[in-house]
């Protein structure tokens, strides 16, 4: 279905684990069934031991890259990030939550600085309020070597009144060329009980106007998505419902943009 659009399809936001979510075999099965070539393993909240994700990348060569997680409340957070990056070439990114940084967590500032020094891909987790804040603008201005990937379309609020001023303010981060957007998690910003969540397209159109399709990357948010529309329908939504003017633009959304940031041939 999607191969005609992208050649290689990349899922930029998935989780796997032994104490939470599903083991890697469940994800590999979904990827095989739906012809998804690569995925970025994003460490789930609360898990700071990234060894299992590294093992997954080693077991399935050329399939996975990793955005690790480090505890920002620890003063030596920056050093721990360096250790994980040195441990495996698959660790090409880190998931950083805006809350600890804006809240003054002991290791957060140094952790962001280290991610920037290393030029990592940063999966940016944070609320819409944080993303639309002056502090976020300052962060984007300071850390320009890291590539900032905003998660879940920036967490738009489906109950906010049009014209969605706070969301548009968050989307103004597109003026920074090192900021891009993950098109994922539709089930979390819909008012509809049933998929396809076409009411979310109002936010997609705002995002497209700001970032353009070549700075946007599809993600399934597996396995939470399995309890809503399901993996197949999350992919189908991006492949058929997201309004794009050309096959080439859709190819960027489904894989080419992600391939400009992530390498999947390093953990053989």
Secondary structure, 3 states (H helix, E strand, C coil): CCHHHHCCCEEEEECCCCCCCCCHHHHHHHHHHCCCCEEEEECCCCCCCCHHHHHHHHHCCCCEEEEECCCCCCCCHHHHHHHHHHHCCCEEEEEEEHHHHHCCCCCHHHHHHHHHHCCCEEEEECCHHHHCCHHHHHHHHHCCCCEEEECHHHCCCCCCCCCCHHHHHHHHHHHCCCEEEEECCHHHHCCCCCCCCHHHHHHHHHHHHHHCHHHEEECCCECHHHHCCCHHHHHHHHHHHCCCCCHHHHHHHHHHHHHCCCCCCCCC
